[in-house]
């Protein structure tokens, strides 16, 4: 039949084309739909996590304990997360508001950062959480306890930022508990309150 031999290659070509196209589209490319954004990590790249703690000054031992805890947790999973090595970038806040902001900005300078662990001090958390939230990341503290960072009286606190979480308790009722104990158990009727205006001591 005339033209029969020319039809077969064309038909095969079309079949192969559609099979190849179907296989290529079996796994469509990932599309980020998260409102705060996504970080793309190649198979050979590490998962980068920022660590901002008080590594100098009077509360440095507490900050170093936080860092050691993270390192121990990583050691238990052999330093790997979802098949990627984990890289911790550690920055010192000095337990100050300015230090918290500076440490957070150093972390946020790398667009491959996926999250932040910190801070040690509530005062440093106020500024760090603001910068972190604007960048669309998540920050988890194992030590912050000032009510102003999360909630007061069941309502969102003035300094709360989206993306900020903590595992330490909210000390909203700590002052009240101390006052009740002093009044009823110790019989104290006069006290002096001293604070430096920091959100931790105000709370």
Secondary structure, DSSP 8 states (H G I E B T S, - for coil): -TTHHHHHHHHHHHHHHHHHHHHHTSS-------TT------TTS-EEEEEEE--SSTTHHHHHHHHHHHHHHHHHTTTEETTEEEEEEEEE-TTSHHHHHHHHHHHHTSTTEEEEEE-SSHHHHHHHHHHHHHTT--EEESS---GGGSEETTEE-TT--TTEEESS--GGGHHHHHHHIIIIIS----------S-HHHH-
